[in-house]
Amino acid sequence: MQRHLISAADLTRDDAVLILDTAEEMARVADRPIKKLPTLRGRTVVNLFFEDSTRTRISFEAAEKRLSADVINFTAKGSSVSKGESLKDTAQTLEAMGVDAVVIRHGASGAPYRLATSGWIDAHVINAGDGTHQHPTQALLDAFTMRRRLVGRDAGLGQDLSGRRITIVGDVLHSRVARSNVDLLHTLGAEVTLVAPPTLLPVGVGTWPCEVSYDLDSTLTKSDAVMMLRVQRERMNAAFFPTEREYSRRYGLDGDRMARMPEHAVVMHPGPMVRGMEITADVADSDRCTVIEQVANGVSIRMAVLYLLLGGNEPALAHPSPATLTTRRFAPAAELRTTEEK
């Protein structure tokens, strides 16, 4: 992670831990009467969404506004894109407006990388999901949620997920969330197991830094976290399993299966959930399910990413300590501990 955030695989262990630690500080901003930091005052961030989104778009917008950035929301529907305008022309239009960062979601895998490396725009690029490729901020918020639940909110500072066993279940073939989580969790030292029917595993999955299983029941008893994935029918062009009932019977998480998990283990889902298919209502509504926490943590993680990418060495403190006057590419999370509104 340097100028852009395109893939979870680009993050080193230190980069990832720094983002998680900074997000912990950002989460404390939400507890204040005024949920604002002046860090990005005067900066312009564009949310460039070519695909429908609710959670990710609103989460980024909330993060940007809490950092006092000027926010422009762009959706493909109703824009010149629907008239045939190319990504290049859209990017050059944004460049002419002088934007500082672009948060892009696109249906084509590789579109954020193209935008970041083409020279069309001189702005930071953050990938908010591209095709079936990557969704790095989702992986970061998932790791943040796991660290909080499995290690502890304060005890987790500076820590990774070494030794933790994470099981990811479902439609891996079409899931950018699964790819991003495998990359990031491996970087953070976790042991990842993918569980899915053979038809929903991508070609070459054997080269990924994880284990593969076709039997959900055999992995539950040794999992610290189980992440259920949505079956993405909108990306399917064939019959990948016989029936929904058959899929749910073999790969769905219900109360009986959750009871086999260790007492400390948590259930996760990137959303939106299809209740009754990959997860039952009683599991989704249980205390062990972190879906709502993941949404809240997403704002903190995206604040951290924007802060570290765009904040530069500008202190967020009213009275910065000498330790904050650093020359590293990321400002330290410690700056935020006594941050006050200017």
C-alpha positions as CSV (number, residue, x, y, z in Angstrom):
1,M,0.0,0.0,0.0
2,Q,1.6,3.2,-1.2
3,R,-0.3,5.8,-3.2
4,H,-3.3,3.6,-3.9
5,L,-5.2,0.7,-2.4
6,I,-6.1,-1.7,-5.2
7,S,-5.6,-5.1,-3.7
8,A,-5.4,-6.7,-0.3
9,A,-2.4,-8.6,-1.6
10,D,-0.5,-5.3,-1.9
11,L,-0.5,-4.8,1.9
12,T,2.4,-6.0,4.0
13,R,1.8,-7.2,7.5
14,D,3.0,-3.9,9.0
15,D,0.7,-1.9,6.6
16,A,-2.3,-4.0,7.5
17,V,-1.7,-3.8,11.3
18,L,-1.2,0.0,11.0
19,I,-4.5,0.3,9.3
20,L,-6.3,-1.8,11.9
21,D,-4.7,0.2,14.7
22,T,-5.6,3.5,13.1
23,A,-9.2,2.2,12.7
24,E,-9.3,1.5,16.4
25,E,-8.5,5.1,17.0
26,M,-11.1,6.2,14.4
27,A,-13.7,4.1,16.1
28,R,-13.4,6.3,19.2
29,V,-14.4,9.3,17.1
30,A,-17.9,7.7,16.8
31,D,-18.3,7.9,20.6
32,R,-17.9,11.7,20.6
33,P,-20.7,14.2,20.6
34,I,-19.2,15.7,17.4
35,K,-18.1,12.8,15.1
36,K,-15.7,14.9,13.0
37,L,-12.0,15.2,12.4
38,P,-10.6,18.1,10.4
39,T,-7.9,15.9,8.6
40,L,-9.3,16.1,5.1
41,R,-10.8,19.6,5.2
42,G,-10.4,21.1,1.7
43,R,-9.9,17.7,0.1
44,T,-12.3,16.4,-2.5
45,V,-13.2,12.7,-2.7
46,V,-15.3,11.2,-5.5
47,N,-17.3,8.0,-5.0
48,L,-17.3,6.5,-8.5
49,F,-19.8,3.6,-8.5
50,F,-20.5,1.8,-11.7
51,E,-22.3,-1.0,-9.8
52,D,-25.2,-0.8,-7.4
53,S,-24.2,-0.7,-3.8
54,T,-25.7,0.3,-0.5
55,R,-23.4,-0.7,2.4
56,T,-20.1,0.1,0.7
57,R,-21.1,3.5,-0.8
58,I,-22.8,4.8,2.3
59,S,-19.9,3.5,4.5
60,F,-17.3,5.4,2.4
61,E,-19.5,8.5,2.3
62,A,-19.9,8.5,6.1
63,A,-16.1,8.0,6.5
64,E,-15.3,10.8,4.1
65,K,-17.7,13.2,5.8
66,R,-16.4,12.4,9.3
67,L,-12.9,13.4,8.1
68,S,-14.4,16.7,6.8
69,A,-13.8,15.9,3.1
70,D,-15.9,17.4,0.3
71,V,-17.8,14.5,-1.2
72,I,-19.1,14.0,-4.7
73,N,-21.2,10.9,-5.4
74,F,-21.2,9.5,-8.9
75,T,-23.4,6.7,-10.1
76,A,-23.4,5.3,-13.6
77,K,-27.1,5.3,-13.9
78,G,-28.3,8.7,-15.1
79,S,-24.8,9.8,-16.0
80,S,-22.9,10.1,-19.3
81,V,-21.7,6.5,-18.8
82,S,-25.2,5.4,-19.8
83,K,-24.7,7.3,-23.0
84,G,-21.5,5.5,-23.8
85,E,-18.8,7.5,-22.1
86,S,-15.7,5.5,-21.4
87,L,-13.8,5.1,-18.1
88,K,-11.0,7.2,-19.6
89,D,-13.3,10.1,-20.4
90,T,-15.0,10.0,-17.0
91,A,-11.6,10.0,-15.3
92,Q,-10.3,12.9,-17.3
93,T,-13.5,14.8,-16.4
94,L,-12.8,14.2,-12.7
95,E,-9.1,15.2,-13.2
96,A,-10.2,18.5,-14.7
97,M,-12.3,19.1,-11.5
98,G,-9.2,18.6,-9.4
99,V,-10.3,15.7,-7.2
100,D,-7.9,14.3,-4.6
101,A,-9.1,10.8,-4.4
102,V,-11.4,8.4,-6.2
103,V,-13.2,5.5,-4.6
104,I,-14.2,3.2,-7.5
105,R,-16.5,0.2,-7.7
106,H,-16.7,-1.4,-11.2
107,G,-18.1,-4.5,-12.7
108,A,-14.9,-5.2,-14.6
109,S,-12.0,-6.8,-12.8
110,G,-8.9,-4.6,-13.1
111,A,-10.7,-1.3,-13.6
112,P,-9.3,0.3,-10.4
113,Y,-5.8,-0.8,-11.4
114,R,-6.3,0.6,-14.8
115,L,-7.5,3.9,-13.4
116,A,-4.5,4.1,-11.0
117,T,-1.8,3.3,-13.5
118,S,-3.1,4.8,-16.8
119,G,-2.0,8.4,-16.1
120,W,-5.6,9.6,-16.8
121,I,-5.9,11.0,-13.3
122,D,-3.5,12.3,-10.6
123,A,-5.4,11.2,-7.6
124,H,-5.4,8.4,-5.0
125,V,-7.4,5.4,-6.1
126,I,-9.2,3.2,-3.6
127,N,-10.8,0.0,-4.9
128,A,-14.3,-0.5,-3.5
129,G,-14.8,-3.7,-5.4
130,D,-14.0,-4.7,-9.0
131,G,-15.8,-7.6,-10.6
132,T,-14.8,-10.9,-9.0
133,H,-11.3,-9.7,-8.3
134,Q,-10.7,-7.7,-5.1
135,H,-12.5,-5.8,-2.3
136,P,-9.6,-4.8,0.0
137,T,-11.5,-2.5,2.5
138,Q,-14.1,-5.3,3.1
139,A,-11.2,-7.7,4.0
140,L,-9.7,-5.1,6.3
141,L,-13.0,-4.5,8.1
142,D,-13.5,-8.3,8.4
143,A,-10.0,-8.7,9.9
144,F,-10.7,-5.7,12.2
145,T,-13.9,-7.4,13.4
146,M,-12.1,-10.7,14.0
147,R,-9.3,-9.1,15.9
148,R,-11.7,-7.2,18.2
149,R,-13.7,-10.3,18.9
150,L,-10.9,-12.9,19.2
151,V,-8.1,-10.8,20.6
152,G,-9.8,-7.8,22.2
153,R,-10.3,-4.2,21.5
154,D,-7.3,-2.8,23.4
155,A,-5.3,-6.0,23.7
156,G,-5.3,-6.3,19.9
157,L,-3.4,-3.1,19.2
158,G,-0.2,-4.0,17.3
159,Q,-1.3,-7.6,17.0
160,D,-2.2,-9.7,13.9
161,L,-4.2,-12.9,13.7
162,S,-1.4,-15.4,13.9
163,G,-2.7,-18.9,14.8
164,R,-6.4,-18.1,14.2
165,R,-8.3,-20.5,12.1
166,I,-10.8,-18.9,9.7
167,T,-13.3,-20.8,7.5
168,I,-14.9,-19.1,4.5
169,V,-17.9,-20.9,3.1
170,G,-20.0,-20.6,-0.1
171,D,-19.7,-19.0,-3.5
172,V,-15.9,-18.5,-3.7
173,L,-15.9,-18.6,-7.5
174,H,-17.7,-15.3,-7.8
175,S,-16.6,-13.7,-4.6
176,R,-14.1,-10.8,-4.5
177,V,-14.6,-10.8,-0.7
178,A,-13.2,-14.4,-0.5
179,R,-10.1,-13.5,-2.6
180,S,-9.4,-10.4,-0.6
181,N,-9.8,-12.2,2.7
182,V,-7.6,-15.1,1.8
183,D,-4.8,-12.6,0.8
184,L,-5.1,-10.4,3.9
185,L,-5.7,-13.1,6.5
186,H,-2.7,-15.0,5.2
187,T,-0.6,-11.8,5.5
188,L,-1.8,-11.5,9.1
189,G,-0.8,-15.0,9.9
190,A,-4.2,-16.7,10.0
191,E,-4.9,-20.2,8.7
192,V,-7.7,-20.0,6.1
193,T,-9.9,-22.9,4.9
194,L,-12.3,-22.5,1.9
195,V,-15.4,-24.7,2.0
196,A,-17.6,-24.9,-1.1
197,P,-18.9,-27.3,-3.7
198,P,-16.4,-28.0,-6.4
199,T,-18.4,-26.1,-8.9
200,L,-18.1,-22.9,-6.8
201,L,-14.3,-23.0,-6.5
202,P,-12.2,-21.1,-9.1
203,V,-9.6,-22.7,-11.3
204,G,-6.2,-22.4,-9.7
205,V,-7.5,-22.3,-6.1
206,G,-4.8,-24.8,-5.3
207,T,-2.2,-22.1,-5.6
208,W,-4.0,-19.8,-3.1
209,P,-2.4,-19.6,0.4
210,C,-5.2,-21.6,2.0
211,E,-6.7,-25.1,2.5
212,V,-9.7,-26.3,0.5
213,S,-12.5,-28.6,1.8
214,Y,-15.8,-29.8,0.6
215,D,-17.1,-30.8,4.0
216,L,-18.4,-27.9,6.2
217,D,-19.1,-30.1,9.3
218,S,-15.5,-31.3,9.5
219,T,-14.1,-27.7,9.8
220,L,-16.6,-26.2,12.2
221,T,-15.2,-27.7,15.4
222,K,-11.7,-26.1,14.8
223,S,-12.8,-22.7,13.5
224,D,-12.3,-19.4,15.3
225,A,-14.5,-17.6,12.8
226,V,-16.8,-18.8,10.1
227,M,-17.6,-16.4,7.2
228,M,-20.6,-17.2,5.1
229,L,-20.7,-15.9,1.5
230,R,-23.8,-15.0,-0.5
231,V,-24.6,-17.1,-3.5
232,Q,-24.2,-14.5,-6.3
233,R,-26.9,-15.5,-8.7
234,E,-26.5,-12.3,-10.7
235,R,-23.0,-13.4,-11.8
236,M,-24.0,-17.0,-12.6
237,N,-24.6,-18.1,-16.1
238,A,-25.1,-21.8,-15.4
239,A,-26.5,-24.3,-12.8
240,F,-23.7,-24.5,-10.2
241,F,-25.7,-26.7,-7.8
242,P,-28.8,-28.9,-8.1
243,T,-31.2,-26.9,-5.9
244,E,-31.3,-24.3,-3.2
245,R,-32.4,-26.9,-0.6
246,E,-29.5,-29.1,-1.5
247,Y,-27.0,-26.2,-1.2
248,S,-28.5,-25.2,2.2
249,R,-28.4,-28.7,3.5
250,R,-24.7,-29.2,2.7
251,Y,-23.3,-25.6,3.0
252,G,-25.8,-23.6,5.0
253,L,-25.2,-22.6,8.6
254,D,-28.0,-23.3,11.0
255,G,-28.4,-23.5,14.8
256,D,-27.2,-27.1,15.0
257,R,-24.0,-26.4,13.1
258,M,-23.3,-23.2,15.0
259,A,-23.6,-25.3,18.3
260,R,-20.6,-27.4,17.1
261,M,-18.4,-24.4,16.8
262,P,-16.1,-23.5,19.8
263,E,-17.7,-21.2,22.3
264,H,-15.5,-18.2,21.4
265,A,-16.0,-18.6,17.6
266,V,-18.0,-16.0,15.7
267,V,-20.2,-16.0,12.6
268,M,-19.5,-13.4,9.9
269,H,-21.2,-12.4,6.6
270,P,-20.2,-9.6,4.2
271,G,-23.9,-8.9,3.4
272,P,-26.4,-8.8,2.0
273,M,-27.6,-12.1,3.6
274,V,-30.0,-14.5,2.0
275,R,-31.7,-15.8,5.1
276,G,-32.8,-19.4,4.9
277,M,-30.2,-20.4,2.2
278,E,-26.6,-19.8,3.4
279,I,-27.6,-18.7,6.9
280,T,-30.7,-19.3,9.0
281,A,-32.5,-16.5,10.8
282,D,-31.7,-17.8,14.3
283,V,-27.9,-17.7,13.4
284,A,-28.1,-14.3,11.8
285,D,-29.8,-12.8,14.8
286,S,-27.6,-14.5,17.4
287,D,-25.1,-12.7,19.6
288,R,-22.3,-14.7,17.9
289,C,-23.1,-13.1,14.5
290,T,-21.1,-10.0,13.7
291,V,-22.9,-8.6,10.7
292,I,-24.0,-5.3,12.3
293,E,-20.5,-4.9,13.9
294,Q,-19.0,-5.4,10.4
295,V,-21.1,-2.5,9.1
296,A,-20.1,-0.2,11.9
297,N,-16.4,-1.3,11.7
298,G,-16.5,-0.6,7.9
299,V,-16.8,3.1,8.6
300,S,-13.8,3.1,10.9
301,I,-11.6,1.1,8.5
302,R,-12.5,3.4,5.6
303,M,-11.7,6.4,7.7
304,A,-8.4,4.9,8.5
305,V,-7.6,4.2,4.9
306,L,-8.5,7.7,3.8
307,Y,-6.6,9.2,6.7
308,L,-3.5,7.3,5.9
309,L,-3.6,7.8,2.2
310,L,-4.7,11.4,2.1
311,G,-3.7,12.8,5.5
312,G,0.0,12.6,4.6
313,N,2.1,14.1,7.4
314,E,-0.4,16.7,8.4
315,P,-1.1,16.2,12.1
316,A,-4.7,15.7,13.1
317,L,-3.8,17.1,16.5
318,A,-4.4,20.6,17.7
319,H,-1.0,20.3,19.5
320,P,1.0,17.5,17.9
321,S,3.7,15.8,19.9
322,P,7.3,15.4,18.4
323,A,6.5,11.8,17.8
324,T,3.9,12.8,15.2
325,L,6.4,14.6,13.0
326,T,7.4,11.6,11.1
327,T,8.6,11.1,7.6
328,R,7.1,7.7,7.0
329,R,4.5,7.5,4.3
330,F,1.7,6.7,6.8
331,A,1.0,9.0,9.8
332,P,1.0,7.0,13.0
333,A,-2.3,6.0,14.7
334,A,-1.0,7.6,17.9
335,E,-1.7,11.0,16.5
336,L,-5.4,10.5,16.9
337,R,-5.5,9.6,20.6
338,T,-5.9,13.2,21.8
339,T,-7.3,14.7,18.6
340,E,-9.4,17.7,19.1
341,E,-11.6,19.7,16.7
342,K,-9.9,22.8,15.3
